């Protein structure tokens, strides 16, 4: 399977690379994609050198799945273009409230993957994802009606 990571040189993109490296997935070709200022950078993945490509000219028909982790404005500009050729997992906030895009946490509502209309899925922010994973088994047992949560996140988050 061919995979692209948009925002590969950022913090989240590097974490996606780290997770993919630990998984036993059959990745034939990995495309690292970023802004023009990162083009040509070299990143090692599973012992192989990968060179960062320019998002503005990247051909998404080369991949089956594209992870977007470059922020809301990049997702707004490029996700739908990419989704015409491949399946997109968007990590920004741009599609989170879009009724045509399922908001998925696999451990909680993976059945929503059956309702993909635009070749795009979104995920909630990091605090929400962790919280709903912990709350799901409790909700299944006791039906949670209300929860009050406060989070304190850094600006860099």
C-alpha positions as CSV (number, residue, x, y, z in Angstrom):
1,X,0.0,0.0,0.0
2,X,1.2,3.5,-0.8
3,X,0.8,6.2,1.9
4,X,1.4,9.9,2.0
5,X,2.0,12.0,5.1
6,X,1.2,15.7,4.5
7,X,3.0,17.8,7.2
8,X,5.6,15.1,7.6
9,X,8.3,17.4,8.9
10,X,6.0,18.9,11.7
11,X,5.5,17.5,15.2
12,X,2.4,15.5,14.4
13,X,3.7,14.3,11.1
14,X,6.9,13.0,12.8
15,X,4.7,11.2,15.4
16,X,2.7,9.5,12.6
17,X,5.9,8.3,11.0
18,X,7.0,7.0,14.4
19,X,3.8,5.1,14.9
20,X,3.8,3.7,11.3
21,X,7.4,2.6,11.8
22,X,6.4,0.5,14.8
23,X,3.4,-1.1,13.1
24,X,3.7,-4.2,10.9
25,X,2.0,-2.6,7.9
26,X,2.8,-3.5,4.3
27,X,3.9,0.0,3.1
28,X,5.2,-0.3,-0.5
29,X,5.9,3.4,-0.9
30,X,5.9,6.2,1.7
31,X,5.6,9.7,0.4
32,X,6.6,12.5,2.8
33,X,4.9,15.8,1.7
34,X,5.3,19.3,3.1
35,X,5.5,22.9,2.2
36,X,8.1,24.2,-0.3
37,X,10.5,25.2,2.5
38,X,10.9,21.5,3.5
39,X,11.2,20.1,0.0
40,X,14.4,18.0,-0.3
41,X,14.7,17.3,3.4
42,X,15.7,13.7,4.1
43,X,14.0,11.5,6.7
44,X,14.8,7.9,7.5
45,X,11.9,5.5,7.7
46,X,12.5,1.8,8.4
47,X,16.2,2.3,7.4
48,X,15.4,3.9,4.1
49,X,15.9,7.5,3.2
50,X,12.7,9.4,2.1
51,X,12.9,12.8,0.5
52,X,10.2,15.3,1.2
53,X,8.0,16.3,-1.7
54,X,6.2,19.6,-2.4
55,X,2.6,19.6,-1.4
56,X,1.6,22.1,-4.1
57,X,2.6,19.7,-6.9
58,X,2.1,16.3,-5.3
59,X,0.1,13.7,-7.2
60,X,-2.2,12.0,-4.8
61,X,-3.2,9.4,-7.3
62,X,0.1,7.7,-6.3
63,X,-1.3,6.8,-2.8
64,X,-4.1,4.9,-1.3
65,X,-4.1,6.8,2.0
66,X,-3.0,10.3,2.8
67,X,-2.6,11.5,6.4
68,X,-3.0,15.3,6.7
69,X,-1.3,16.8,9.7
70,X,-0.4,20.3,8.5
71,X,-3.2,22.4,10.0
72,X,-6.6,23.7,9.2
73,X,-5.6,26.1,6.3
74,X,-3.7,23.3,4.5
75,X,-6.6,20.9,4.9
76,X,-9.0,23.5,3.6
77,X,-6.9,24.0,0.5
78,X,-5.8,20.5,-0.3
79,X,-7.9,17.7,1.3
80,X,-10.7,17.6,-1.1
81,X,-8.3,17.6,-4.0
82,X,-6.5,14.7,-2.5
83,X,-9.8,12.9,-1.7
84,X,-10.6,12.7,-5.4
85,X,-7.7,10.2,-5.7
86,X,-7.2,8.6,-2.3
87,X,-8.6,8.1,1.1
88,X,-7.8,11.0,3.5
89,X,-7.4,11.0,7.3
90,X,-7.5,14.6,8.4
91,X,-6.0,15.5,11.7
92,X,-6.8,19.2,11.6
93,X,-9.9,20.9,12.9
94,X,-11.2,21.8,9.5
95,X,-13.6,18.8,8.9
96,X,-14.5,18.0,12.5
97,X,-17.9,19.6,12.4
98,X,-18.7,18.7,8.8
99,X,-21.8,16.5,8.7
100,X,-20.5,14.8,5.5
101,X,-17.3,13.7,7.1
102,X,-17.3,11.1,9.9
103,X,-15.5,12.1,13.1
104,X,-13.9,8.8,14.1
105,X,-12.0,7.4,17.1
106,X,-11.6,3.7,16.1
107,X,-11.8,2.3,19.6
108,X,-15.2,4.2,20.1
109,X,-17.1,4.4,16.8
110,X,-15.3,2.5,14.1
111,X,-18.7,1.6,12.6
112,X,-18.9,5.2,11.3
113,X,-16.2,4.2,8.8
114,X,-19.1,2.6,6.9
115,X,-20.6,6.0,6.3
116,X,-17.8,7.7,4.3
117,X,-19.2,10.0,1.7
118,X,-16.3,12.1,0.5
119,X,-13.2,9.8,1.0
120,X,-12.4,11.8,4.1
121,X,-12.5,11.1,7.8
122,X,-11.7,13.5,10.6
123,X,-10.5,12.9,14.1
124,X,-11.2,14.9,17.3
125,X,-8.5,16.8,19.0
126,X,-6.0,15.0,21.2
127,X,-7.8,15.6,24.5
128,X,-11.2,14.5,23.2
129,X,-9.8,11.3,21.6
130,X,-8.1,10.2,24.8
131,X,-11.2,11.0,26.9
132,X,-13.7,9.2,24.8
133,X,-11.6,6.1,24.7
134,X,-11.7,6.0,28.5
135,X,-15.3,6.9,28.7
136,X,-16.7,4.5,26.1
137,X,-16.7,1.4,28.3
138,X,-18.2,3.3,31.2
139,X,-20.9,4.7,28.9
140,X,-21.7,1.2,27.6
141,X,-22.3,0.1,31.2
142,X,-23.9,3.1,32.8
143,X,-25.1,5.6,30.1
144,X,-23.2,8.8,30.7
145,X,-25.6,11.8,30.4
146,X,-23.2,14.6,31.2
147,X,-19.6,15.2,31.7
148,X,-17.7,18.4,32.6
149,X,-14.1,18.6,31.4
150,X,-11.4,21.3,31.6
151,X,-8.2,21.0,29.6
152,X,-5.2,23.1,29.7
153,X,-3.2,22.8,26.5
154,X,-0.1,24.7,25.4
155,X,-0.3,27.0,22.4
156,X,2.0,24.6,20.6
157,X,-0.5,21.8,21.0
